Amino acid sequence: MEQYEVKITEYALEAMRGIVHYIAYDFLAPQAAVNTLNAIRSEIKSLNTLPSRVALTDDEPWRSEGIHKMPVNNYLVYFWINEDEHIVHVTNVVYTRRDQKNVLQDMPMK
């Protein structure tokens, strides 16, 4: 089975920091923040094997651009796959109840 390198964009890292901060400080639930971050990291790490198992997003134009959408608890991890170089680029992590199309409009690809 081919292995992929998984890269997380600065944009996605910032989104993850925001999620942790929100849960830890707005909800006053630091352990829940740690658990959420660990779950997201674990699922992102799993993309090193068969990342194409995750479906493409239904939303256009991102579907046509090859953006995949992976649910992790109450969040969606967005990524695309560079098959030539065997690299997965994680581009965003978004709370499921947010307006996904609105959030994706500002998402850089790298």
Summary of the structure (lengths in Angstrom):
residues: 110
radius of gyration: 13.7
end to end distance: 25.6
largest distance: 43.8
contacts: 307
relative contact order: 0.21
helix: 40%
strand: 26%
